[in-house]
């Protein structure tokens, strides 16, 4: 696979599934670069999204990461709109660069978290942008903390009422166990959740399934794979 070269002999873009991702070593490390080249980055989630999200969907994406999934949905599926929420402020310019490189227009990027009430949190940006988090417990690993940013928390009920999503794509590193029970999922047709049982164990996993069941969303095995779990209203 040929990749355009920058002036310093580094690749200008990494290509994956026909999409372009600007090469930035703070985001794309050696492992991630290989996964992108092999069309294996977020493979299980991508396969579920490509099979289950429809063009008419308005998608709420929680955990936008590097903008991979929102770009995939916009370019490959032509969804009505994606509202992509990402807590890491260092990733927002990169996500916008990915969208620009791929001609994506129908995505709104939000640098915010969702919670029960309005508020704010401190976010620790690390030299390795992808390792940034709300935890300042890694010492000098991943480049150390290079910035401390204040990130807004938006009331989840208000966001759901404003966006009115029909589909949910969620990968928020374990916070799903506490957030999903707070959400009114009554208008959601399909939810694709990456579970993190290594974070919250059996109890957290049960909370996720209970929140889905309470909303009338049922586990859909044909579009689920290991920790990437799909729930549908009708199947």
Secondary structure, DSSP 4 states (H G I P E B T S, - for coil): ----B-TTSSBSEEEETTEEEE--TTT--HHHHHHHHTT-TTHHHHHHHHHH--TT-EEEEE--TTSHHHHHIIIII--SEEEEE---HHHHHHHHHHHHHTT--SEEEE-EEEESS-EEEEEEEESSGGG-BS---STTGGG-EEEEEEEEEEEHHHHHHHH--SEEEE--TTTHHHHGGGS--TT-SEEEEE--HHHHHHHHHHHHHHHHHHTT-EE-GGG-BTTEEEEES--
